[in-house]
Amino acid sequence: GPSITLDRAWHHYAATHDSEGLFCFYIDGELRYNSTTKPPLPFPADAMIVLGQSMNAYMGSFDPLQAWMGHLDELRLWNTTRSATEIRQYINATAPEDTPGLVVQWHFND
């Protein structure tokens, strides 16, 4: 899988997963990893999104030694699969609230 940059500098991370099962991981707007799962992994409406922790398996348990050690500045969830160009469009800016596909955006710098 993708490796996280550990240089104590700010970085932008983005992950996408489409209806065909393609998972892509971007660091600073550049594709760093992609993989296809067949069939696509289900994402039920009541699924939990976990930030800052790696699950040992799909719907599995957590290892406290794998916890995120860093800060989050902003988090966005989209109902569309973003392209690399679309990801880079707002890499250093807040997306307007009426941006198509933007479901929610949290700002942690307020």
Sequence and secondary structure as in RCSB ss.txt:
>XXXX:A:sequence
GPSITLDRAWHHYAATHDSEGLFCFYIDGELRYNSTTKPPLPFPADAMIVLGQSMNAYMGSFDPLQAWMGHLDEL
RLWNTTRSATEIRQYINATAPEDTPGLVVQWHFND
>XXXX:A:secstr
      SSS   EEEEE TTSEEEEEETTEEEEEEE SS     TT     S  BSSTT  B GGG   S   EE
EEESS   HHHHHHTTTS   TT TTEEEEEES  
